[in-house]
């Protein structure tokens, strides 16, 4: 009985590797760990650094910092100037995927659509009704 070896292509370097839970080859995984350790060291020295400053000190893209925040590899609670970005408007956020104003705007749009749907159903009901006078 043959056991299949599952391989995957590394998104970091493009090389093949044995599939694992990190979805990275061993080299890219070690590089990412080193970058995270560098970032944590810098943040221990100055916990008030922002995303761009941390990215510059660790020689990584700011988008990478945000992805580590989103994936839970960097925790925000000890670092007041680190932040993620709202998926819609790119405003800085500390939790979730949307800022408060985008959440409110979406809720208002949904509420408006429900109201429009309710009014349309009501109009159809009246249009298909027969009223007799006694």
matplotlib code that plots the C-alpha trace (Angstrom):
import matplotlib.pyplot as plt

x = [0.0, 1.5, 1.3, 1.0, 3.3, 1.4, 3.4, 2.6, 4.1, 5.5, 3.9, 7.1, 9.7, 7.7, 9.6, 8.0, 7.7, 5.9, 2.5, 2.2, -0.1, 2.0, 1.7, 5.4, 8.5, 11.0, 13.3, 10.5, 9.1, 12.4, 12.8, 9.3, 10.1, 13.3, 11.4, 8.8, 11.5, 13.1, 9.8, 9.1, 12.6, 12.0, 8.6, 10.0, 12.5, 9.8, 6.2, 5.0, 6.3, 3.7, 3.3, 5.5, 8.3, 8.3, 8.3, 11.2, 13.2, 12.5, 12.9, 9.5, 6.5, 3.9, 1.3, 3.1, 2.8, -0.9, -1.3, 0.5, -1.8, -4.8, -3.5, -2.9, 0.9, 1.3, -0.9, -2.1, -3.0, 0.5, 1.3, -1.0, 0.3, 0.1, -3.1, -4.9, -6.8, -10.5, -11.3, -13.5, -12.0, -8.4, -8.8, -6.8, -8.6, -7.7, -10.0, -12.3, -12.2, -14.3, -14.1, -17.1, -18.3, -18.3, -20.2, -22.8, -23.0, -23.5, -26.2, -28.0, -27.9, -29.2, -31.9, -32.9, -33.0, -35.2, -37.6, -37.7, -38.4, -41.2, -42.8, -42.6, -44.3, -47.0, -47.6, -47.9, -50.4, -52.6, -52.3, -53.5, -56.3, -60.0, -62.1, -65.9, -68.2, -71.2]
y = [0.0, 3.3, 6.4, 9.5, 12.4, 15.6, 18.5, 22.2, 25.2, 27.8, 31.2, 32.8, 31.4, 29.3, 26.1, 22.7, 21.4, 18.8, 20.2, 21.4, 23.6, 26.7, 26.6, 27.6, 25.7, 25.2, 28.0, 30.6, 29.4, 30.0, 33.4, 34.4, 33.2, 35.3, 38.4, 38.0, 37.6, 40.8, 42.6, 41.4, 42.5, 46.0, 46.3, 45.3, 48.2, 50.7, 49.5, 52.8, 52.0, 52.0, 49.6, 51.5, 52.0, 48.3, 47.2, 49.5, 48.2, 44.6, 45.1, 43.7, 45.3, 47.0, 44.7, 41.8, 43.4, 43.8, 40.1, 38.9, 41.1, 39.7, 36.1, 36.6, 36.3, 39.9, 40.9, 44.5, 44.8, 45.7, 48.0, 51.0, 52.3, 49.0, 48.5, 46.6, 48.2, 48.3, 46.0, 48.7, 52.1, 51.3, 53.3, 51.9, 49.5, 47.6, 44.6, 42.9, 43.5, 46.7, 50.1, 51.4, 53.8, 51.1, 48.8, 51.5, 52.3, 48.6, 48.2, 51.3, 49.9, 46.5, 48.2, 50.3, 47.2, 45.3, 48.3, 48.6, 44.8, 45.1, 48.1, 46.2, 43.1, 45.4, 47.0, 43.7, 42.5, 45.5, 45.3, 41.7, 42.2, 42.7, 45.0, 44.9, 47.6, 46.7]
z = [0.0, -1.1, 1.0, -1.1, -0.3, -0.4, -1.8, -2.1, -3.8, -1.3, -1.7, -0.5, -2.8, -5.2, -4.3, -3.6, 0.0, 1.9, 2.8, 6.4, 8.5, 8.0, 4.2, 3.9, 3.0, 5.9, 4.6, 4.3, 7.6, 9.4, 7.7, 8.9, 12.4, 12.3, 11.1, 13.9, 16.5, 15.2, 15.4, 18.9, 20.0, 18.5, 20.1, 23.5, 23.1, 22.1, 22.4, 20.8, 17.3, 14.5, 11.6, 9.2, 11.8, 12.7, 9.1, 8.3, 11.3, 10.4, 6.7, 5.8, 3.9, 6.1, 4.5, 6.0, 9.5, 9.0, 7.8, 11.0, 13.1, 11.3, 11.7, 15.4, 15.2, 16.5, 19.4, 19.6, 23.2, 24.4, 21.4, 21.2, 17.8, 15.9, 13.9, 11.2, 8.4, 7.7, 4.7, 3.1, 3.8, 5.0, 8.3, 11.2, 13.4, 16.6, 16.2, 13.7, 9.9, 9.6, 11.3, 13.3, 10.6, 7.9, 10.2, 10.8, 7.1, 6.2, 8.9, 7.5, 4.0, 5.1, 7.1, 4.1, 1.8, 4.3, 4.4, 0.6, 0.4, 3.0, 1.2, -2.1, -0.6, 0.9, -2.5, -4.2, -1.6, -2.1, -5.9, -6.0, -3.5, -4.4, -2.3, -2.4, -1.1, 1.0]

ax = plt.figure().add_subplot(projection="3d")
ax.plot(x, y, z, "-o")
ax.set_aspect("equal")
plt.show()
